[in-house]
Amino acid sequence: MVINLERAYDGPAPDGGFRVLVDRLWPRGISRERARLDLWLKDVAPSPGLRSWWNHDPQRLAEFARRYRAELESDAATIGAVDTLREVLERHPMVTLVYGARDPVVNHAAVLRDYLVAS
């Protein structure tokens, strides 16, 4: 299983496999044609409250990751979205998690990828 990460604003890589948007909100200024997504899983994204609390602050990343993993395991809608994502991973040898955050390292998609690999 290969899970890539890609910023929505960078455009799709030619060999990215099955592309899944993992943000709750559609990336501003990106058309559906440009995004070239196969699936949009809003419910796998952090809750609005958690996202606002974190505000992509690198110093809060460890605590954010802990809270986000807890959401991934406790919220019914989120659990369903994680199950859907796991099914996608079983069917496709390469999956790209697409996100809108600016930072390619400090973002929820990286936490989600690590969570999926570990579970």
PDB file as gemmi writes it, atoms N, CA and C in Angstrom:
CRYST1    1.000    1.000    1.000  90.00  90.00  90.00 P 1                      
ATOM      1  N   MET A   1       0.851  -1.176   0.000  1.00  0.00           N  
ATOM      2  CA  MET A   1       0.000   0.000   0.000  1.00  0.00           C  
ATOM      3  C   MET A   1       0.895   1.236   0.000  1.00  0.00           C  
ATOM      4  N   VAL A   2       0.645   2.105  -0.959  1.00  0.00           N  
ATOM      5  CA  VAL A   2       1.382   3.356  -1.068  1.00  0.00           C  
ATOM      6  C   VAL A   2       0.391   4.492  -0.847  1.00  0.00           C  
ATOM      7  N   ILE A   3       0.697   5.347   0.127  1.00  0.00           N  
ATOM      8  CA  ILE A   3      -0.147   6.514   0.405  1.00  0.00           C  
ATOM      9  C   ILE A   3       0.704   7.759   0.206  1.00  0.00           C  
ATOM     10  N   ASN A   4       0.360   8.520  -0.825  1.00  0.00           N  
ATOM     11  CA  ASN A   4       1.041   9.780  -1.090  1.00  0.00           C  
ATOM     12  C   ASN A   4       0.230  10.932  -0.512  1.00  0.00           C  
ATOM     13  N   LEU A   5       0.904  12.039  -0.308  1.00  0.00           N  
ATOM     14  CA  LEU A   5       0.244  13.279   0.096  1.00  0.00           C  
ATOM     15  C   LEU A   5       0.479  14.306  -0.997  1.00  0.00           C  
ATOM     16  N   GLU A   6      -0.552  15.090  -1.266  1.00  0.00           N  
ATOM     17  CA  GLU A   6      -0.410  16.113  -2.295  1.00  0.00           C  
ATOM     18  C   GLU A   6      -1.264  17.322  -1.955  1.00  0.00           C  
ATOM     19  N   ARG A   7      -0.664  18.468  -2.065  1.00  0.00           N  
ATOM     20  CA  ARG A   7      -1.384  19.710  -1.823  1.00  0.00           C  
ATOM     21  C   ARG A   7      -2.286  20.002  -3.020  1.00  0.00           C  
ATOM     22  N   ALA A   8      -3.536  20.337  -2.775  1.00  0.00           N  
ATOM     23  CA  ALA A   8      -4.505  20.568  -3.844  1.00  0.00           C  
ATOM     24  C   ALA A   8      -4.053  21.663  -4.803  1.00  0.00           C  
ATOM     25  N   TYR A   9      -3.328  22.644  -4.311  1.00  0.00           N  
ATOM     26  CA  TYR A   9      -2.921  23.782  -5.119  1.00  0.00           C  
ATOM     27  C   TYR A   9      -1.704  23.489  -5.988  1.00  0.00           C  
ATOM     28  N   ASP A  10      -1.054  22.355  -5.781  1.00  0.00           N  
ATOM     29  CA  ASP A  10       0.117  22.001  -6.582  1.00  0.00           C  
ATOM     30  C   ASP A  10      -0.255  21.265  -7.857  1.00  0.00           C  
ATOM     31  N   GLY A  11      -1.488  20.865  -7.986  1.00  0.00           N  
ATOM     32  CA  GLY A  11      -1.918  20.138  -9.173  1.00  0.00           C  
ATOM     33  C   GLY A  11      -1.608  18.657  -9.051  1.00  0.00           C  
ATOM     34  N   PRO A  12      -2.369  17.852  -9.755  1.00  0.00           N  
ATOM     35  CA  PRO A  12      -2.216  16.402  -9.621  1.00  0.00           C  
ATOM     36  C   PRO A  12      -0.941  15.876 -10.263  1.00  0.00           C  
ATOM     37  N   ALA A  13      -0.279  14.982  -9.554  1.00  0.00           N  
ATOM     38  CA  ALA A  13       0.883  14.287 -10.108  1.00  0.00           C  
ATOM     39  C   ALA A  13       0.375  13.257 -11.112  1.00  0.00           C  
ATOM     40  N   PRO A  14       1.110  13.022 -12.185  1.00  0.00           N  
ATOM     41  CA  PRO A  14       0.627  12.098 -13.203  1.00  0.00           C  
ATOM     42  C   PRO A  14       0.498  10.650 -12.722  1.00  0.00           C  
ATOM     43  N   ASP A  15       1.251  10.271 -11.714  1.00  0.00           N  
ATOM     44  CA  ASP A  15       1.236   8.887 -11.239  1.00  0.00           C  
ATOM     45  C   ASP A  15       0.721   8.791  -9.806  1.00  0.00           C  
ATOM     46  N   GLY A  16      -0.269   9.613  -9.468  1.00  0.00           N  
ATOM     47  CA  GLY A  16      -0.754   9.674  -8.091  1.00  0.00           C  
ATOM     48  C   GLY A  16      -1.751   8.606  -7.702  1.00  0.00           C  
ATOM     49  N   GLY A  17      -2.192   7.804  -8.647  1.00  0.00           N  
ATOM     50  CA  GLY A  17      -3.152   6.764  -8.311  1.00  0.00           C  
ATOM     51  C   GLY A  17      -4.527   7.338  -8.017  1.00  0.00           C  
ATOM     52  N   PHE A  18      -5.242   6.688  -7.115  1.00  0.00           N  
ATOM     53  CA  PHE A  18      -6.588   7.084  -6.714  1.00  0.00           C  
ATOM     54  C   PHE A  18      -6.475   8.306  -5.802  1.00  0.00           C  
ATOM     55  N   ARG A  19      -7.179   9.392  -6.153  1.00  0.00           N  
ATOM     56  CA  ARG A  19      -7.025  10.669  -5.450  1.00  0.00           C  
ATOM     57  C   ARG A  19      -8.229  10.953  -4.557  1.00  0.00           C  
ATOM     58  N   VAL A  20      -7.956  11.203  -3.271  1.00  0.00           N  
ATOM     59  CA  VAL A  20      -9.007  11.441  -2.284  1.00  0.00           C  
ATOM     60  C   VAL A  20      -8.769  12.776  -1.586  1.00  0.00           C  
ATOM     61  N   LEU A  21      -9.730  13.691  -1.704  1.00  0.00           N  
ATOM     62  CA  LEU A  21      -9.666  14.941  -0.946  1.00  0.00           C  
ATOM     63  C   LEU A  21     -10.074  14.635   0.483  1.00  0.00           C  
ATOM     64  N   VAL A  22      -9.218  14.997   1.437  1.00  0.00           N  
ATOM     65  CA  VAL A  22      -9.467  14.682   2.843  1.00  0.00           C  
ATOM     66  C   VAL A  22      -9.685  15.949   3.674  1.00  0.00           C  
ATOM     67  N   ASP A  23     -10.174  16.991   3.044  1.00  0.00           N  
ATOM     68  CA  ASP A  23     -10.517  18.243   3.722  1.00  0.00           C  
ATOM     69  C   ASP A  23     -12.021  18.363   3.846  1.00  0.00           C  
ATOM     70  N   ARG A  24     -12.461  19.024   4.892  1.00  0.00           N  
ATOM     71  CA  ARG A  24     -13.894  19.252   5.104  1.00  0.00           C  
ATOM     72  C   ARG A  24     -14.422  20.311   4.136  1.00  0.00           C  
ATOM     73  N   LEU A  25     -13.566  21.247   3.760  1.00  0.00           N  
ATOM     74  CA  LEU A  25     -13.948  22.332   2.853  1.00  0.00           C  
ATOM     75  C   LEU A  25     -13.242  22.157   1.515  1.00  0.00           C  
ATOM     76  N   TRP A  26     -13.932  22.527   0.447  1.00  0.00           N  
ATOM     77  CA  TRP A  26     -13.328  22.474  -0.881  1.00  0.00           C  
ATOM     78  C   TRP A  26     -12.243  23.546  -0.968  1.00  0.00           C  
ATOM     79  N   PRO A  27     -11.076  23.229  -1.541  1.00  0.00           N  
ATOM     80  CA  PRO A  27     -10.000  24.218  -1.658  1.00  0.00           C  
ATOM     81  C   PRO A  27     -10.424  25.406  -2.532  1.00  0.00           C  
ATOM     82  N   ARG A  28     -10.251  26.589  -2.025  1.00  0.00           N  
ATOM     83  CA  ARG A  28     -10.664  27.805  -2.733  1.00  0.00           C  
ATOM     84  C   ARG A  28      -9.916  27.947  -4.053  1.00  0.00           C  
ATOM     85  N   GLY A  29     -10.682  28.318  -5.073  1.00  0.00           N  
ATOM     86  CA  GLY A  29     -10.088  28.612  -6.370  1.00  0.00           C  
ATOM     87  C   GLY A  29      -9.693  27.393  -7.186  1.00  0.00           C  
ATOM     88  N   ILE A  30     -10.003  26.201  -6.716  1.00  0.00           N  
ATOM     89  CA  ILE A  30      -9.655  24.980  -7.442  1.00  0.00           C  
ATOM     90  C   ILE A  30     -10.933  24.402  -8.057  1.00  0.00           C  
ATOM     91  N   SER A  31     -10.931  24.262  -9.364  1.00  0.00           N  
ATOM     92  CA  SER A  31     -12.097  23.670 -10.016  1.00  0.00           C  
ATOM     93  C   SER A  31     -12.068  22.157  -9.856  1.00  0.00           C  
ATOM     94  N   ARG A  32     -13.207  21.560 -10.019  1.00  0.00           N  
ATOM     95  CA  ARG A  32     -13.283  20.097  -9.941  1.00  0.00           C  
ATOM     96  C   ARG A  32     -12.451  19.453 -11.047  1.00  0.00           C  
ATOM     97  N   GLU A  33     -12.415  20.076 -12.206  1.00  0.00           N  
ATOM     98  CA  GLU A  33     -11.616  19.546 -13.308  1.00  0.00           C  
ATOM     99  C   GLU A  33     -10.128  19.596 -12.969  1.00  0.00           C  
ATOM    100  N   ARG A  34      -9.698  20.702 -12.412  1.00  0.00           N  
ATOM    101  CA  ARG A  34      -8.281  20.843 -12.056  1.00  0.00           C  
ATOM    102  C   ARG A  34      -7.888  19.891 -10.925  1.00  0.00           C  
ATOM    103  N   ALA A  35      -8.783  19.671  -9.997  1.00  0.00           N  
ATOM    104  CA  ALA A  35      -8.480  18.817  -8.848  1.00  0.00           C  
ATOM    105  C   ALA A  35      -8.341  17.347  -9.250  1.00  0.00           C  
ATOM    106  N   ARG A  36      -9.107  16.936 -10.245  1.00  0.00           N  
ATOM    107  CA  ARG A  36      -9.075  15.542 -10.731  1.00  0.00           C  
ATOM    108  C   ARG A  36      -9.153  14.523  -9.591  1.00  0.00           C  
ATOM    109  N   LEU A  37     -10.177  14.670  -8.783  1.00  0.00           N  
ATOM    110  CA  LEU A  37     -10.366  13.786  -7.631  1.00  0.00           C  
ATOM    111  C   LEU A  37     -11.234  12.589  -7.992  1.00  0.00           C  
ATOM    112  N   ASP A  38     -10.985  11.500  -7.309  1.00  0.00           N  
ATOM    113  CA  ASP A  38     -11.817  10.313  -7.448  1.00  0.00           C  
ATOM    114  C   ASP A  38     -12.850  10.241  -6.331  1.00  0.00           C  
ATOM    115  N   LEU A  39     -12.560  10.898  -5.204  1.00  0.00           N  
ATOM    116  CA  LEU A  39     -13.435  10.822  -4.036  1.00  0.00           C  
ATOM    117  C   LEU A  39     -13.163  12.009  -3.128  1.00  0.00           C  
ATOM    118  N   TRP A  40     -14.223  12.484  -2.470  1.00  0.00           N  
ATOM    119  CA  TRP A  40     -14.081  13.536  -1.460  1.00  0.00           C  
ATOM    120  C   TRP A  40     -14.666  12.991  -0.175  1.00  0.00           C  
ATOM    121  N   LEU A  41     -13.814  12.799   0.824  1.00  0.00           N  
ATOM    122  CA  LEU A  41     -14.243  12.289   2.135  1.00  0.00           C  
ATOM    123  C   LEU A  41     -14.165  13.412   3.169  1.00  0.00           C  
ATOM    124  N   LYS A  42     -15.196  14.226   3.229  1.00  0.00           N  
ATOM    125  CA  LYS A  42     -15.243  15.348   4.175  1.00  0.00           C  
ATOM    126  C   LYS A  42     -15.138  14.882   5.619  1.00  0.00           C  
ATOM    127  N   ASP A  43     -15.817  13.781   5.921  1.00  0.00           N  
ATOM    128  CA  ASP A  43     -15.920  13.355   7.317  1.00  0.00           C  
ATOM    129  C   ASP A  43     -14.640  12.776   7.893  1.00  0.00           C  
ATOM    130  N   VAL A  44     -13.630  12.547   7.055  1.00  0.00           N  
ATOM    131  CA  VAL A  44     -12.365  12.043   7.587  1.00  0.00           C  
ATOM    132  C   VAL A  44     -11.474  13.206   8.055  1.00  0.00           C  
ATOM    133  N   ALA A  45     -11.858  14.417   7.744  1.00  0.00           N  
ATOM    134  CA  ALA A  45     -11.100  15.599   8.153  1.00  0.00           C  
ATOM    135  C   ALA A  45     -11.336  15.901   9.630  1.00  0.00           C  
ATOM    136  N   PRO A  46     -10.441  16.641  10.259  1.00  0.00           N  
ATOM    137  CA  PRO A  46     -10.656  17.037  11.661  1.00  0.00           C  
ATOM    138  C   PRO A  46     -11.943  17.858  11.800  1.00  0.00           C  
ATOM    139  N   SER A  47     -12.545  17.780  12.959  1.00  0.00           N  
ATOM    140  CA  SER A  47     -13.751  18.569  13.219  1.00  0.00           C  
ATOM    141  C   SER A  47     -13.420  20.057  13.129  1.00  0.00           C  
ATOM    142  N   PRO A  48     -14.414  20.883  12.827  1.00  0.00           N  
ATOM    143  CA  PRO A  48     -14.157  22.325  12.765  1.00  0.00           C  
ATOM    144  C   PRO A  48     -13.556  22.872  14.064  1.00  0.00           C  
ATOM    145  N   GLY A  49     -14.036  22.390  15.208  1.00  0.00           N  
ATOM    146  CA  GLY A  49     -13.498  22.868  16.484  1.00  0.00           C  
ATOM    147  C   GLY A  49     -12.041  22.517  16.670  1.00  0.00           C  
ATOM    148  N   LEU A  50     -11.672  21.298  16.319  1.00  0.00           N  
ATOM    149  CA  LEU A  50     -10.271  20.880  16.440  1.00  0.00           C  
ATOM    150  C   LEU A  50      -9.393  21.643  15.458  1.00  0.00           C  
ATOM    151  N   ARG A  51      -9.876  21.798  14.248  1.00  0.00           N  
ATOM    152  CA  ARG A  51      -9.101  22.534  13.236  1.00  0.00           C  
ATOM    153  C   ARG A  51      -8.865  23.981  13.677  1.00  0.00           C  
ATOM    154  N   SER A  52      -9.903  24.612  14.226  1.00  0.00           N  
ATOM    155  CA  SER A  52      -9.752  25.997  14.701  1.00  0.00           C  
ATOM    156  C   SER A  52      -8.782  26.078  15.869  1.00  0.00           C  
ATOM    157  N   TRP A  53      -8.882  25.138  16.811  1.00  0.00           N  
ATOM    158  CA  TRP A  53      -7.971  25.141  17.965  1.00  0.00           C  
ATOM    159  C   TRP A  53      -6.526  25.004  17.510  1.00  0.00           C  
ATOM    160  N   TRP A  54      -6.271  24.092  16.591  1.00  0.00           N  
ATOM    161  CA  TRP A  54      -4.901  23.823  16.135  1.00  0.00           C  
ATOM    162  C   TRP A  54      -4.337  24.992  15.342  1.00  0.00           C  
ATOM    163  N   ASN A  55      -5.113  25.482  14.360  1.00  0.00           N  
ATOM    164  CA  ASN A  55      -4.693  26.608  13.524  1.00  0.00           C  
ATOM    165  C   ASN A  55      -3.336  26.359  12.856  1.00  0.00           C  
ATOM    166  N   HIS A  56      -3.005  25.112  12.587  1.00  0.00           N  
ATOM    167  CA  HIS A  56      -1.751  24.686  11.942  1.00  0.00           C  
ATOM    168  C   HIS A  56      -0.513  25.186  12.672  1.00  0.00           C  
ATOM    169  N   ASP A  57      -0.619  25.306  13.978  1.00  0.00           N  
ATOM    170  CA  ASP A  57       0.508  25.730  14.810  1.00  0.00           C  
ATOM    171  C   ASP A  57       1.441  24.531  15.011  1.00  0.00           C  
ATOM    172  N   PRO A  58       2.674  24.590  14.500  1.00  0.00           N  
ATOM    173  CA  PRO A  58       3.599  23.461  14.633  1.00  0.00           C  
ATOM    174  C   PRO A  58       3.843  23.053  16.083  1.00  0.00           C  
ATOM    175  N   GLN A  59       3.754  23.990  17.008  1.00  0.00           N  
ATOM    176  CA  GLN A  59       3.983  23.668  18.418  1.00  0.00           C  
ATOM    177  C   GLN A  59       2.827  22.855  19.013  1.00  0.00           C  
ATOM    178  N   ARG A  60       1.676  22.884  18.362  1.00  0.00           N  
ATOM    179  CA  ARG A  60       0.525  22.118  18.829  1.00  0.00           C  
ATOM    180  C   ARG A  60       0.344  20.803  18.061  1.00  0.00           C  
ATOM    181  N   LEU A  61       1.265  20.483  17.162  1.00  0.00           N  
ATOM    182  CA  LEU A  61       1.088  19.324  16.292  1.00  0.00           C  
ATOM    183  C   LEU A  61       0.920  18.023  17.064  1.00  0.00           C  
ATOM    184  N   ALA A  62       1.740  17.775  18.065  1.00  0.00           N  
ATOM    185  CA  ALA A  62       1.649  16.514  18.817  1.00  0.00           C  
ATOM    186  C   ALA A  62       0.290  16.384  19.501  1.00  0.00           C  
ATOM    187  N   GLU A  63      -0.182  17.438  20.134  1.00  0.00           N  
ATOM    188  CA  GLU A  63      -1.488  17.399  20.796  1.00  0.00           C  
ATOM    189  C   GLU A  63      -2.613  17.313  19.768  1.00  0.00           C  
ATOM    190  N   PHE A  64      -2.461  18.037  18.652  1.00  0.00           N  
ATOM    191  CA  PHE A  64      -3.449  17.935  17.582  1.00  0.00           C  
ATOM    192  C   PHE A  64      -3.539  16.492  17.079  1.00  0.00           C  
ATOM    193  N   ALA A  65      -2.391  15.871  16.836  1.00  0.00           N  
ATOM    194  CA  ALA A  65      -2.374  14.497  16.329  1.00  0.00           C  
ATOM    195  C   ALA A  65      -3.081  13.554  17.305  1.00  0.00           C  
ATOM    196  N   ARG A  66      -2.836  13.728  18.585  1.00  0.00           N  
ATOM    197  CA  ARG A  66      -3.495  12.892  19.590  1.00  0.00           C  
ATOM    198  C   ARG A  66      -5.009  13.078  19.542  1.00  0.00           C  
ATOM    199  N   ARG A  67      -5.457  14.328  19.499  1.00  0.00           N  
ATOM    200  CA  ARG A  67      -6.894  14.614  19.472  1.00  0.00           C  
ATOM    201  C   ARG A  67      -7.539  14.151  18.157  1.00  0.00           C  
ATOM    202  N   TYR A  68      -6.823  14.331  17.069  1.00  0.00           N  
ATOM    203  CA  TYR A  68      -7.354  13.921  15.770  1.00  0.00           C  
ATOM    204  C   TYR A  68      -7.499  12.399  15.701  1.00  0.00           C  
ATOM    205  N   ARG A  69      -6.511  11.684  16.174  1.00  0.00           N  
ATOM    206  CA  ARG A  69      -6.610  10.215  16.206  1.00  0.00           C  
ATOM    207  C   ARG A  69      -7.803   9.783  17.072  1.00  0.00           C  
ATOM    208  N   ALA A  70      -8.035  10.484  18.159  1.00  0.00           N  
ATOM    209  CA  ALA A  70      -9.187  10.164  19.012  1.00  0.00           C  
ATOM    210  C   ALA A  70     -10.488  10.381  18.232  1.00  0.00           C  
ATOM    211  N   GLU A  71     -10.564  11.453  17.453  1.00  0.00           N  
ATOM    212  CA  GLU A  71     -11.753  11.681  16.621  1.00  0.00           C  
ATOM    213  C   GLU A  71     -11.918  10.572  15.585  1.00  0.00           C  
ATOM    214  N   LEU A  72     -10.814  10.148  14.996  1.00  0.00           N  
ATOM    215  CA  LEU A  72     -10.864   9.104  13.978  1.00  0.00           C  
ATOM    216  C   LEU A  72     -11.409   7.792  14.536  1.00  0.00           C  
ATOM    217  N   GLU A  73     -11.277   7.616  15.830  1.00  0.00           N  
ATOM    218  CA  GLU A  73     -11.697   6.363  16.462  1.00  0.00           C  
ATOM    219  C   GLU A  73     -13.005   6.469  17.234  1.00  0.00           C  
ATOM    220  N   SER A  74     -13.581   7.670  17.366  1.00  0.00           N  
ATOM    221  CA  SER A  74     -14.747   7.792  18.241  1.00  0.00           C  
ATOM    222  C   SER A  74     -15.985   8.378  17.578  1.00  0.00           C  
ATOM    223  N   ASP A  75     -15.834   9.233  16.584  1.00  0.00           N  
ATOM    224  CA  ASP A  75     -16.979   9.876  15.949  1.00  0.00           C  
ATOM    225  C   ASP A  75     -17.560   8.945  14.881  1.00  0.00           C  
ATOM    226  N   ALA A  76     -18.858   8.710  14.917  1.00  0.00           N  
ATOM    227  CA  ALA A  76     -19.496   7.740  14.019  1.00  0.00           C  
ATOM    228  C   ALA A  76     -19.282   8.085  12.545  1.00  0.00           C  
ATOM    229  N   ALA A  77     -19.498   9.334  12.174  1.00  0.00           N  
ATOM    230  CA  ALA A  77     -19.316   9.725  10.771  1.00  0.00           C  
ATOM    231  C   ALA A  77     -17.854   9.577  10.357  1.00  0.00           C  
ATOM    232  N   THR A  78     -16.948   9.934  11.250  1.00  0.00           N  
ATOM    233  CA  THR A  78     -15.526   9.826  10.955  1.00  0.00           C  
ATOM    234  C   THR A  78     -15.110   8.364  10.814  1.00  0.00           C  
ATOM    235  N   ILE A  79     -15.625   7.506  11.677  1.00  0.00           N  
ATOM    236  CA  ILE A  79     -15.304   6.075  11.591  1.00  0.00           C  
ATOM    237  C   ILE A  79     -15.766   5.523  10.241  1.00  0.00           C  
ATOM    238  N   GLY A  80     -16.942   5.916   9.798  1.00  0.00           N  
ATOM    239  CA  GLY A  80     -17.436   5.478   8.494  1.00  0.00           C  
ATOM    240  C   GLY A  80     -16.544   5.939   7.359  1.00  0.00           C  
ATOM    241  N   ALA A  81     -16.066   7.178   7.438  1.00  0.00           N  
ATOM    242  CA  ALA A  81     -15.179   7.704   6.405  1.00  0.00           C  
ATOM    243  C   ALA A  81     -13.834   6.982   6.421  1.00  0.00           C  
ATOM    244  N   VAL A  82     -13.319   6.677   7.606  1.00  0.00           N  
ATOM    245  CA  VAL A  82     -12.064   5.923   7.720  1.00  0.00           C  
ATOM    246  C   VAL A  82     -12.247   4.533   7.118  1.00  0.00           C  
ATOM    247  N   ASP A  83     -13.382   3.897   7.388  1.00  0.00           N  
ATOM    248  CA  ASP A  83     -13.656   2.579   6.804  1.00  0.00           C  
ATOM    249  C   ASP A  83     -13.693   2.653   5.280  1.00  0.00           C  
ATOM    250  N   THR A  84     -14.316   3.693   4.740  1.00  0.00           N  
ATOM    251  CA  THR A  84     -14.350   3.884   3.288  1.00  0.00           C  
ATOM    252  C   THR A  84     -12.937   4.058   2.751  1.00  0.00           C  
ATOM    253  N   LEU A  85     -12.129   4.833   3.441  1.00  0.00           N  
ATOM    254  CA  LEU A  85     -10.747   5.053   3.009  1.00  0.00           C  
ATOM    255  C   LEU A  85      -9.945   3.754   3.055  1.00  0.00           C  
ATOM    256  N   ARG A  86     -10.178   2.947   4.058  1.00  0.00           N  
ATOM    257  CA  ARG A  86      -9.490   1.644   4.133  1.00  0.00           C  
ATOM    258  C   ARG A  86      -9.895   0.736   2.970  1.00  0.00           C  
ATOM    259  N   GLU A  87     -11.169   0.784   2.592  1.00  0.00           N  
ATOM    260  CA  GLU A  87     -11.628   0.006   1.430  1.00  0.00           C  
ATOM    261  C   GLU A  87     -10.941   0.483   0.155  1.00  0.00           C  
ATOM    262  N   VAL A  88     -10.794   1.795   0.017  1.00  0.00           N  
ATOM    263  CA  VAL A  88     -10.089   2.354  -1.135  1.00  0.00           C  
ATOM    264  C   VAL A  88      -8.651   1.852  -1.151  1.00  0.00           C  
ATOM    265  N   LEU A  89      -8.011   1.844   0.008  1.00  0.00           N  
ATOM    266  CA  LEU A  89      -6.621   1.391   0.101  1.00  0.00           C  
ATOM    267  C   LEU A  89      -6.479  -0.090  -0.251  1.00  0.00           C  
ATOM    268  N   GLU A  90      -7.492  -0.874   0.061  1.00  0.00           N  
ATOM    269  CA  GLU A  90      -7.455  -2.302  -0.287  1.00  0.00           C  
ATOM    270  C   GLU A  90      -7.595  -2.517  -1.791  1.00  0.00           C  
ATOM    271  N   ARG A  91      -8.352  -1.661  -2.458  1.00  0.00           N  
ATOM    272  CA  ARG A  91      -8.629  -1.823  -3.885  1.00  0.00           C  
ATOM    273  C   ARG A  91      -7.604  -1.175  -4.802  1.00  0.00           C  
ATOM    274  N   HIS A  92      -6.873  -0.189  -4.285  1.00  0.00           N  
ATOM    275  CA  HIS A  92      -5.951   0.566  -5.143  1.00  0.00           C  
ATOM    276  C   HIS A  92      -4.530   0.492  -4.579  1.00  0.00           C  
ATOM    277  N   PRO A  93      -3.563   0.133  -5.432  1.00  0.00           N  
ATOM    278  CA  PRO A  93      -2.186   0.004  -4.941  1.00  0.00           C  
ATOM    279  C   PRO A  93      -1.554   1.340  -4.556  1.00  0.00           C  
ATOM    280  N   MET A  94      -2.060   2.434  -5.142  1.00  0.00           N  
ATOM    281  CA  MET A  94      -1.533   3.760  -4.822  1.00  0.00           C  
ATOM    282  C   MET A  94      -2.696   4.718  -4.606  1.00  0.00           C  
ATOM    283  N   VAL A  95      -2.652   5.410  -3.469  1.00  0.00           N  
ATOM    284  CA  VAL A  95      -3.686   6.376  -3.117  1.00  0.00           C  
ATOM    285  C   VAL A  95      -2.993   7.681  -2.737  1.00  0.00           C  
ATOM    286  N   THR A  96      -3.547   8.787  -3.210  1.00  0.00           N  
ATOM    287  CA  THR A  96      -3.030  10.106  -2.853  1.00  0.00           C  
ATOM    288  C   THR A  96      -4.067  10.831  -2.018  1.00  0.00           C  
ATOM    289  N   LEU A  97      -3.661  11.233  -0.816  1.00  0.00           N  
ATOM    290  CA  LEU A  97      -4.509  12.053   0.050  1.00  0.00           C  
ATOM    291  C   LEU A  97      -4.252  13.505  -0.315  1.00  0.00           C  
ATOM    292  N   VAL A  98      -5.278  14.178  -0.770  1.00  0.00           N  
ATOM    293  CA  VAL A  98      -5.166  15.562  -1.225  1.00  0.00           C  
ATOM    294  C   VAL A  98      -5.683  16.470  -0.114  1.00  0.00           C  
ATOM    295  N   TYR A  99      -4.934  17.535   0.161  1.00  0.00           N  
ATOM    296  CA  TYR A  99      -5.280  18.470   1.237  1.00  0.00           C  
ATOM    297  C   TYR A  99      -5.026  19.897   0.765  1.00  0.00           C  
ATOM    298  N   GLY A 100      -5.567  20.854   1.469  1.00  0.00           N  
ATOM    299  CA  GLY A 100      -5.424  22.254   1.086  1.00  0.00           C  
ATOM    300  C   GLY A 100      -4.443  23.060   1.914  1.00  0.00           C  
ATOM    301  N   ALA A 101      -3.949  22.524   3.006  1.00  0.00           N  
ATOM    302  CA  ALA A 101      -3.049  23.280   3.893  1.00  0.00           C  
ATOM    303  C   ALA A 101      -1.799  23.740   3.165  1.00  0.00           C  
ATOM    304  N   ARG A 102      -1.212  24.821   3.644  1.00  0.00           N  
ATOM    305  CA  ARG A 102      -0.004  25.371   3.016  1.00  0.00           C  
ATOM    306  C   ARG A 102       1.242  24.552   3.303  1.00  0.00           C  
ATOM    307  N   ASP A 103       1.360  24.076   4.521  1.00  0.00           N  
ATOM    308  CA  ASP A 103       2.579  23.390   4.950  1.00  0.00           C  
ATOM    309  C   ASP A 103       2.540  21.923   4.511  1.00  0.00           C  
ATOM    310  N   PRO A 104       3.546  21.476   3.751  1.00  0.00           N  
ATOM    311  CA  PRO A 104       3.548  20.087   3.296  1.00  0.00           C  
ATOM    312  C   PRO A 104       3.905  19.073   4.380  1.00  0.00           C  
ATOM    313  N   VAL A 105       4.350  19.542   5.529  1.00  0.00           N  
ATOM    314  CA  VAL A 105       4.737  18.642   6.615  1.00  0.00           C  
ATOM    315  C   VAL A 105       3.749  18.721   7.777  1.00  0.00           C  
ATOM    316  N   VAL A 106       3.394  19.927   8.170  1.00  0.00           N  
ATOM    317  CA  VAL A 106       2.498  20.139   9.306  1.00  0.00           C  
ATOM    318  C   VAL A 106       1.074  20.301   8.766  1.00  0.00           C  
ATOM    319  N   ASN A 107       0.399  19.149   8.608  1.00  0.00           N  
ATOM    320  CA  ASN A 107      -0.976  19.168   8.134  1.00  0.00           C  
ATOM    321  C   ASN A 107      -1.693  17.906   8.589  1.00  0.00           C  
ATOM    322  N   HIS A 108      -2.994  17.926   8.556  1.00  0.00           N  
ATOM    323  CA  HIS A 108      -3.765  16.782   9.059  1.00  0.00           C  
ATOM    324  C   HIS A 108      -3.638  15.562   8.152  1.00  0.00           C  
ATOM    325  N   ALA A 109      -3.388  15.755   6.869  1.00  0.00           N  
ATOM    326  CA  ALA A 109      -3.262  14.614   5.958  1.00  0.00           C  
ATOM    327  C   ALA A 109      -2.064  13.744   6.337  1.00  0.00           C  
ATOM    328  N   ALA A 110      -0.993  14.358   6.807  1.00  0.00           N  
ATOM    329  CA  ALA A 110       0.178  13.589   7.248  1.00  0.00           C  
ATOM    330  C   ALA A 110      -0.165  12.770   8.486  1.00  0.00           C  
ATOM    331  N   VAL A 111      -0.925  13.353   9.391  1.00  0.00           N  
ATOM    332  CA  VAL A 111      -1.355  12.618  10.585  1.00  0.00           C  
ATOM    333  C   VAL A 111      -2.277  11.468  10.176  1.00  0.00           C  
ATOM    334  N   LEU A 112      -3.176  11.740   9.250  1.00  0.00           N  
ATOM    335  CA  LEU A 112      -4.091  10.702   8.768  1.00  0.00           C  
ATOM    336  C   LEU A 112      -3.321   9.568   8.095  1.00  0.00           C  
ATOM    337  N   ARG A 113      -2.361   9.887   7.251  1.00  0.00           N  
ATOM    338  CA  ARG A 113      -1.550   8.862   6.594  1.00  0.00           C  
ATOM    339  C   ARG A 113      -0.847   7.994   7.627  1.00  0.00           C  
ATOM    340  N   ASP A 114      -0.221   8.623   8.612  1.00  0.00           N  
ATOM    341  CA  ASP A 114       0.487   7.871   9.662  1.00  0.00           C  
ATOM    342  C   ASP A 114      -0.475   6.975  10.438  1.00  0.00           C  
ATOM    343  N   TYR A 115      -1.667   7.475  10.688  1.00  0.00           N  
ATOM    344  CA  TYR A 115      -2.694   6.709  11.391  1.00  0.00           C  
ATOM    345  C   TYR A 115      -3.081   5.477  10.569  1.00  0.00           C  
ATOM    346  N   LEU A 116      -3.296   5.646   9.281  1.00  0.00           N  
ATOM    347  CA  LEU A 116      -3.701   4.541   8.418  1.00  0.00           C  
ATOM    348  C   LEU A 116      -2.594   3.487   8.292  1.00  0.00           C  
ATOM    349  N   VAL A 117      -1.367   3.934   8.197  1.00  0.00           N  
ATOM    350  CA  VAL A 117      -0.234   3.009   8.079  1.00  0.00           C  
ATOM    351  C   VAL A 117      -0.078   2.209   9.365  1.00  0.00           C  
ATOM    352  N   ALA A 118      -0.284   2.862  10.502  1.00  0.00           N  
ATOM    353  CA  ALA A 118      -0.084   2.189  11.804  1.00  0.00           C  
ATOM    354  C   ALA A 118      -1.223   1.240  12.153  1.00  0.00           C  
ATOM    355  N   SER A 119      -2.400   1.444  11.567  1.00  0.00           N  
ATOM    356  CA  SER A 119      -3.546   0.610  11.958  1.00  0.00           C  
ATOM    357  C   SER A 119      -3.822  -0.502  10.977  1.00  0.00           C  
TER     358      SER A 119                                                      
END                                                                             
